[in-house]
């Protein structure tokens, strides 16, 4: 599956939350995430994401093309996430596939959706403190929303 996404840093996420609320986007999730990235020589990365909710924790594994560039628009292949419960087995699989642990990111994520557009609004806590907004989904609709925002 291919991801079509605008992703950019911002000093203040309020503008984007207000845009979502004022344009009938549905709040899908608010979650604290710990995401550990693993890289290999195939220009792909594996990601273990731990979502912490008030009453439970969920763990996911997914894979994505590794493309390090400063472009705001990112188009790359990614897998669907696989939910799991046994971290030792997942780590064993990643080791077998020659993935090496790279970095762990801690953030609070707010997700809004409407039609074919999803906003992922992140407040990172570690390793640095900063904010990122990602707008992803169907190309035509994502381009329209991005242009409306005048980022």
Secondary structure, DSSP 8 states (H G I E B T S, - for coil): -EEEEEEEEES-SHHHHHHHHHTT-EEEEEEEEEEEEEE-TTSEEEEEEEEE-SS-EEEEEEEEE------SEEEEEB---EEES-HHHHHHHHHHTT-EEEEEEEEEEEEEEETTEEEEEEEEEESS-EEEEEEEESHHHHHHHHHHHT-
